[in-house]
Amino acid sequence: MTDKIFQEKVGAVALTIVPTQKYKSNKIVFKFRAPLERATVTKRSLLSILLETNSKKYPTQTAFRKQLADLYGANFYTTTAKKGNEHVLTVIFDMIDGQYVSDGSEILKDAFAFMEEALFHPNATNGAFDAETLTREKENLKSSLESIYDDKIRFASKRLVEEMFKNDEYRYGSAGVLEDIDAITPEDLYDYYLQFIAEDAVEIFICGDVTKEEVTPLIEKMAFSERPDRKGVFFTKEAPKEVRIIHEKQAINQGKLVLGYQTDTLFGDNDFVSLQLGNGLLGGFANSKIFINVREKASLAYYASSRIDSFKGFMVISAGIDEVNYEQALTIIQEQITAMKQGDFTTEELNQTKEMLINQLLETNDQAQGLIELVYNNVLREANLDLDNWIEKIKATTKEEVIAAINKIKPDTIYFLSKGGEELHGKNHI
């Protein structure tokens, strides 16, 4: 079970311990957070890759991974993500709980020593990252970003976000900007690394059978310099007065229709849970209106669903359709939104959606990373939506509250990717 969460400031670091005896492993997660900006997002993406590849002490990938293997097969990796207009670089260390292995009393100490090496002693010399490593990882990042073009579902979603937030830094992906990769030199990236390690807001989360007495001295030994506290800045975008329609063509077989709405609701807001349930009824689950009416009844879509971004406050409805079905599919989707706003769903459907959302939350929080992400979301938004509170709010949400939340959503952009055909005009408004 999970005991009471412990939180305190340890020097420049905000420490959160999620104590639990549910697992035979411990997970240590460092969250580095800075404003999302084009000038830095690609550097941060490259930096995240370099940090998990090698270090000064372990200059090859083989040596780096061998040391992890020696730590009873520990796993060390990084990710990048957007939380609204915050860019989050996450460093994760998975390790077995020392009590389950012989001579495991020092494993927590050894884990922090490895992370200190990776974070504070990167593979750099004379103010520059190792050129060979950087060149290789720049090519890997290019390949990763270029692959989005071949995945038309991801590409269409990316294009929708770029159009919806064309005057907002949120338009940039968390993995960086393809066109900016070539210009980054080993010296440039090392200069930014120094800024990153000195200025990023740092939050450490540890989930497992550990205590603050064990962890705090290990964090105090790490060379995090003092820095001003910086709270995350989260804001929604107002929907335009006139819906924008973007129609692009490529050599594809299946059209990708993506609709963007502004919800004016963020994680932890009073109507956040109501919006979640509304999204579930609309397109979030297999029993949803969009899935049943667009995909199953009308047989117009290969896939059809909706999702919400709870840190930027928008909803995306996606469908894979034949180009000739554009008008009909759009009309049916619009009809489902209107029906939701008018309360055209039963108490039984709402209760079923509540059960599905609760089960989804329980599955997510059955993993240590899920527990940590939930706590982190609450930290960022200064919210009180832990698992128990979340479930209670779901159970207590009324039909009227769901209707009110859905009535706040406003259309922003229609994006359609097709193989050709007639031009689409401004008549098709959501």
Disulfide bonds with the S-S distance in Angstrom:
none
